Every structure is written in C-alpha cells, then in structure tokens.
C-alpha cells in the first residue's frame, strides 16, 4: 500500500486536541485507538465529507509506527468483509475509520480511565 501521509479535518484535529487534554495521549496513539474502535464497532456517526482535509497531517510511520503492516491488514480485511476493493477503497476507509473513531472517542472519553472501560 503506497501512501506517505494522512490528513484529517480541522474539526477532527480539534477533537484530538481535546482528547489529548483529557487523556494525556499523543494524537497518533489516539488515532490508532480511534481506528481500531471504529473498525470493531461499526457505529457510524455523521461526519464531515471525507474530502475535507484542512487539519493535522500525519506521516505514515508516525501514525502506525512498527505496527504498520498490522493496521494496513486490519483495514484491508474490513474492506473485504464489506465487499469493497481493498486497494482502491483503502484510503477512503482509512480516513473514514479514523474520523469515525475520533468522533466516538470524543463523546465517550472524558479521562484516561474511560479508555479502559471501552476496551473491556
């Protein structure tokens, strides 16, 4: 999968800053958690169109680190399960699930301890 950067909207950037204040976790870690939560829970919120990319930008290594292959595989598997093309629809799904997860976490996480409640 060829991509070097992922950019999110300014609204999601603001929500990440709020989550960072609440939890003390860096935005890249929060994006990883948001992505996994969204992939697992399929509760989709109303989102800005995914074409809005006027916020924070992450380079691929900062976002996924040494777990790059793991995250890429999760997204591709989700694409296949939903009958999507794992190559063609990859970036759209990556952005969608990061945005969706940030939205969900922002409403449910008020402190670091709330994150443990989400994964139990």
HUQUIMO-V750047 format. One record per residue. N is the residue number from 1. RES is the residue in one small letter. OMEGA is omega as a letter, one per 30 degrees, with the letter a starting at -180 (999 if undefined). Layout:
BEGIN
n = {N	N}
res = {RES	RES}
omega = {OMEGA	OMEGA}
END
This chain:
BEGIN
n = {1	2	3	4	5	6	7	8	9	10	11	12	13	14	15	16	17	18	19	20	21	22	23	24	25	26	27	28	29	30	31	32	33	34	35	36	37	38	39	40	41	42	43	44	45	46	47	48	49	50	51	52	53	54	55	56	57	58	59	60	61	62	63	64	65	66	67	68	69	70	71	72	73	74	75	76	77	78	79	80	81	82	83	84	85	86	87	88	89	90	91	92	93	94	95	96	97	98	99	100	101	102	103	104	105	106	107	108	109	110	111	112	113	114	115	116	117	118	119	120}
res = {x	x	x	x	x	x	x	x	x	x	x	x	x	x	x	x	x	x	x	x	x	x	x	x	x	x	x	x	x	x	x	x	x	x	x	x	x	x	x	x	x	x	x	x	x	x	x	x	x	x	x	x	x	x	x	x	x	x	x	x	x	x	x	x	x	x	x	x	x	x	x	x	x	x	x	x	x	x	x	x	x	x	x	x	x	x	x	x	x	x	x	x	x	x	x	x	x	x	x	x	x	x	x	x	x	x	x	x	x	x	x	x	x	x	x	x	x	x	x	x}
omega = {a	l	a	a	l	a	l	a	l	l	l	l	l	l	l	l	l	l	l	l	a	a	a	a	l	a	a	l	l	l	l	l	a	l	a	a	l	l	a	a	l	l	a	l	l	a	l	l	a	l	l	a	a	a	a	l	l	l	a	a	l	a	a	l	a	a	a	a	l	a	l	l	l	a	l	l	l	l	a	l	a	l	l	l	a	l	a	a	a	a	l	a	l	a	l	a	l	l	a	a	l	l	a	a	a	l	a	a	l	l	a	a	l	l	l	l	l	a	l	999}
END
